[in-house]
Amino acid sequence: MIHLLLQKNMTFDEMSGLEPTMALAKSSKVMLYMNLWTSVCLCNGATETVIDIIYGINHQPPDLLIAVVLKCDDYRGPSIV
């Protein structure tokens, strides 16, 4: 299990409602709770799968991560690969 330590000096509103700490693991399901990019199907309620969690060089949990990579089955936007 991965614990994401978000910036604790930010307010609840600045973090778009995210809790200061959350637990994630590869293959876990996550749900978007806001519309990020509706024209490509990244919408409120979409359920995605965590496929990777990226940390900086020489960093590992519980350090702050760089990105969470999601598999989005309904995504219709440009490819990053």
Buried (B, 14 or more C-beta within 10 A) or exposed (E): EBEBEBEEEEEEEEEEEEEEEEEBEEEEEBEBEEEEEEEEBBBEEBEBBBEEBEBEEEEEBEEEBEEBEBEBEEBEEEEEE
